[in-house]
Amino acid sequence: VQRRLQGIINEEVPYVHCFNHQLHLVVINVLNRNDVFRRLFDIYGGLYNLTRHSLIAQHYDGEKLKRLLDQRWTGHLATVSVVRKCNHELLDLLVVVQTYSGSSGDDVADAIGYAKQMKSLQFISSLTIVEKILLTLNPLNSMLQSKIMDLGTALILLNECIKRIQNMREDCSFDLLLCESTSTLKVSA
């Protein structure tokens, strides 16, 4: 549309992302600015690449990991959810990679590192927190894609999501998430 308008009026028309895409860009930017979350997604990226190797993929029984997209945090939510859901299957796969004679030295080293990270409290708690925040934003994402959504309603919905996330800081939500992470860590140990 921008290009067509520029062609019709022979003047530069600034490109403005839709409200939903702006939300996606902001969420990705915030996640990437936090060292812990950035490392978390680096590990996801490594796990994704590792599980795509044909020799390794045949040993993985869990749900397929989703590719991370730089413009869309919904891929991050899908990946976080799969890693939480298939944590044991992924850890089992990493053990197989470490002991499988067909694994390359790089894959073995990666598997050892990923397994160590995935068993850490920082990884599990970060995973839990990111999933909670992204799940809070997910209904907004769906609603902003509606053909009947207007800017006024979108702003109200966005402000409600912001309040929910702020309330997580003030109530005991993050304490509960940390307790959940600790119990997950004990189960996987």
N, C-alpha and C positions, 0 to 999 in steps of 0.2 A: 504494500500500500504506500509506504514511504517513497519507494522508487517511482511508482506510477505518478504520485502527486508531484514529485520533483520534475518528472518529464512533462507533465501537463502545464505547470506554472513556471517552469524554467528557473526555479529558485531552490536553494537548499532547504530541505525540511528536516528538522532534527528528529532523530529516531528516539522514541521513548518506549522502553519495555513495558509490557502489560504489568498490572499490579502483582499478579501471581509470580511472574518471572522475576520481578524485583524482589519479592519475598524469598524466592529460591536463591538468588544471588547473595542476598544479605545473610541468609542462614549458612550457606557454604563459606562465605567470607569469615563469619564469626567462628565456625568450626575450625577453619584452617589457621586462624590467628592464635588459637589455644594450642600450646605445645603438646599437651596430653592428648587432646582429641585428634590433632594432626598425626601424631604417632599411631594412635588407634587406627585411623584410616589408612596409614601407610602399611600397617600390619594386614588390614583387610585386603589392600591391593596385592600384597605379597601372597596371601592365602588364595586369593582369586587366581593369580597367575600360576601358583603351584598346582591348584586343583584342575587347571586346564591342560596340564601335561598328560598326554594319553596314558603313559605307564602309571602315573599316579592316580588319575581319574578313575581307573578301573578298580581301585581299592577303596574308593570313597562311596559310602552308602547314604550320606546325608543329602539334604536338599541342596540344590545347585546355588552357589554363591552368585550374587548379582554384581554386575560391573558398576563401578562408581562413575558418575558423570559429574564433571566440573560445574555444570549449570543447574543441576537438579539434585536437591537433597533427598528426594523420594527414593533414589537409588541407595543413598546412605542409610535411610530407614529400612529398606528391604534387606540390605546387607547386615545391618545391626541385628535385625530380627532373625535372620537365618543363622548368624553366628551364635546368638543366644540359644536358639532352638536346637541347633546341631552342634553345640559345644563339645559334647562327648564324642560324637562321630568325627569331628575335626581333630580332636586330640588323639583319637585312635589312629586316624590317618597319619598324623605326624609321627607317631611311633612306628607305623609301617614304613614310612619314608626313611626313617632313621635306620631301620634294620633290613630293608629290601636291598638285595644285591644289585638290582638294576638302577638304583638311585645314584645320581651324580653326586660328587662331593659338595657342590654348591647347594643342591636340593637337601642333602643331609644337614648341612650347616644351617640353612634356612629353617628346616623343620625343627631343629634343636632350639633355635632362637625363638621361633613363633610359639612353640610349646611352652617355653619358659615365660614368655610374655603373657600368653593366654591364661596361665595359672596364677598370675600376679593379682593382688588386690586392686592395684591401680587400673589394670586392664578391665577387670570384671566390673568395678564400680563405674568406670568411664563408660563402658558398654551400657550399663543399666541406666545411667543418667542421660546419655545421648538418646537412647531409645525412648525414655520417658518424655523428654523435651520434644523430640520429633513426632511422637505419637500425639502430643498436645497440639502440634501445629497441623497435623494431617487432615483433620476435618476442615480447617480453613483452606488448605490446598484444594480439597475437593469442591468446596463451595465456591471458591474463586474461579473455578473452571466452568461454572454454570453460565448458560447463555442469558439468564435473567438477572445476574449479579450486577449491582450498580456500585459506584464508588462509595457512596455514603454507607451502605450496608457493609461493604468490604472493610471500611475503616472501623466500623463498630466491631466487626468480628475480629479484626487484627488487634484492636485494643483489648478485647476480652482474652485473647490468647496471651498477650503481654501480661495482663493481670494474673492469669493462671500461673505463668512461669515465675513472676515476681512472688506470688503467694507460696510457691514451692520453696523459695529462699527463706520465707518468714515462718512457715509452719514446720512441721517435723518431716516433711516429704523427703528431703535429702538424707535425713537421719535414717528413715525407713529404707531408703534405697541402699544406703551403706550397710545396714543390717542384712538386707536381702543379698547384697554382694558378698558379705562375709560368710553367710550360710551357703551360698553357691560355691564359694572358694573351699569351704570345708568338705562339701559333697564331692567336688572334683579332685580333692587331694588324695 
